[in-house]
Amino acid sequence: MSSADEGPHRTYERTWADIETMLEAAEAKQHEWKDWFERCREAGDRDGMKDAARNHKALEGVIKTLRWTLGEVGVSSPLT
């Protein structure tokens, strides 16, 4: 059996503080994408708007997953 068949090797070494830091970084990056979208909209850059919207939306999933991982009240499973 190859190592690929065994699945990922997980160390479970992340701390709650690590996850909180990652959440803060994701929220900050999402805010940057929103600002970028607005700048592109003002400049009439439709391709830039598409990129910004796609990345902003992707970070919604990341943020919800991290909040769920932290057990934030009111956050349902990211798969629902």
Secondary structure, DSSP 8 states (H G I E B T S, - for coil): --GGGG---------HHHHHHHHHHHHHHHHHHHHHHHHHHHHT-HHHHHHHHHHHHHHHHHHHHHHHHTT-TT---TT-
